[in-house]
């Protein structure tokens, strides 16, 4: 029988299914796709805590709804996307390697050179849905710095596990890790 972790996120109740990372370690799976109510509520809550910025950037793919909604709520601002694969329309790319807890194997993230040129010298806010190990965040930071952007903040809806102890991220709610019995550890 599947276990769930019930929590309040941006004032809304949600049940996160517990999913195994190993025999002893489980995570609460947070998927914002298909939940516009939560996307809007979390975006509003993040914007209330956000430092002043010029552009938002996120990594493909689970950060897209939150970056999009934050940009929309802030006046339909342009935002940037670190892609998992280069696209034909890109004018050249920057790339970095990332190892995420929720994706098997090594990945790369790519930033369009035209986007990088727009970021140069600008205040950049990094957003994501969940920060856990910080690997995706580190990769986005590398892309922004390579583009000449100034990182003014790192925000997430949920800080998972040890990410809650970081003093360099702003988050809405903590998300514990779990043992095989479904107990927070």
N, C-alpha and C positions, 0 to 999 in steps of 0.2 A: 504494500500500500504506500503510495507516494505521500511524502511529508511536505508541509508548507511552513513558511515563516511569514507570520502576519505582522505587517507594519504600517505605519502612517507615513506617507510621502507627500509633502506639499499640501498637507491637510486631508489627503485622500487615503482611504484604507485599501491596501493591496495585499494579496497572498502570493508570495514568491515560492515557486516549487524548488525543493532542494535537489540538487544535481551533484553526482559524484565527480570529483576531480581525481581521487584515488580511493582505495578501500577505506581509508581513515578520514578523508577530508571531503566535505561537501560545501557547495556554495549555494546561496539563494539566487536563483536565476532571475535577473531583472531585465525584462524586455519591454521597451517603451513603444516599439512598433505596434500600430493598431490601437493605441490608447491615447486618442487626442485629448481627452479630459486631463489625463496626467501630464501629457506633454505641455499643454498650456499652463497648468497650475505650476509645474516645476520650472518652466521658463520664466514665469512671472516672479517666482520666489528667487531664482538665481539672479535675475536682473536687479532685484532690490538689494542684493548683496554685492553686485559687480562693481569693480573699480571703473574709472573712466577709461574708455578704449576707443579705437578707431575701427577695428575689424575683429571678428570672431573666426576661429579656425577649429575644426574638429577632424577626427579620423573617420574614415569609412568603416563601418556603416551605422552602428547603433547610435553614434553621436549626431547623425544627420537630423533627425526630427527635432532634437533640442536646439541645435545651432540654428536651424531654419526658423523655428518658432521664436527664439530669442531675437533673431534679426528682424522678423516680422513685427513683433511687439515693440521693438525699438525704432520703428519707422521704416521698415523695409530696407534695412541696410544690406550691403553685400557681405557675404561671408565666404570663407575658403574651406576647401576640403582636401585633406591628405588622402590620396587614393591608394588602394591596394595593388593596382596595376596601372601602368601608364596608358593613357588613351590617345587615339590618333589625333584628336584635336589639340593636344597639348603642344606648346611651342618649345618644348625642351623640359627636362625634369631635374629636380633635386631628388635624391633618394637616401633613405636610412633603413636600417634593419631593426626589427622588433620581434620579441618573443612574448606573446600574451598568454595569460593563464587560461583564457577561454577559447583559444585557437591553437590547434595542434601544429607544432613545427614552427620554423622560422618564417617570418613574413617581411615584406618590405613595404614602406610607405613612400609615396611619390607626391611631389608638389609641382604644379605647372610653373614654368619659369615666368610666365606673364603674371600669375598671381604673386609670385615671389617679388617681382618688381613693384607691384602695388603695395606690398607689405613693408618694403624698405623704409626704415625710419619711422614707421607707424607703431602705435600702441596696439598690441595684439593680445586678445583674451582667448585662452585655450579652454574649450569646454568638452565634456564627455559625459556619458551616462553613468559609468561606474569607474572609479580608480581603485585598483587592487594592488598589483605589484608595482605599478607605475611605469611599466615598460612602454606602453602605448604613449603615455604622457611624455616620457623621455624622448621618444622618437619624434613626436610633434615639436617638442622644444628644439631639438636639433634642426629640424626643417626651418622653423621660424628664425632661429639664430643665423643659419646659413643664408637665409633670404635678407638678413639685415633688419628684421623686425625686433621691436622691444617688447618683451613679454611683461605685461602688467598684471596678469592674474591667471590662475589655473583653477577652474571650477568644475564641479561634478555634482550630479544628483546624489549619488551614494558613494561613501568612502568605505571600502571593504577591508576587513582585517587590519593589518598594520598601517594601511593608508590613513586610518583615523588618527594616528599619532603624528602625522606630518603637519608641520606648521606652514607649509607653502601652498596648501590647497584650501579652497573654500568649498564646503559641501553642505547639502541640506540635511542628510541623515546618515548615521553610521549603519553599516551592514556587517554583522558578525560572520565569521566562518563557523562551520558546523562539523560535528563528528558524525559517525555513521548512524547514531541513534537520533540524530536531528537536534542535538543539544548545542547551543552556542558555546564556542570555545574561545 
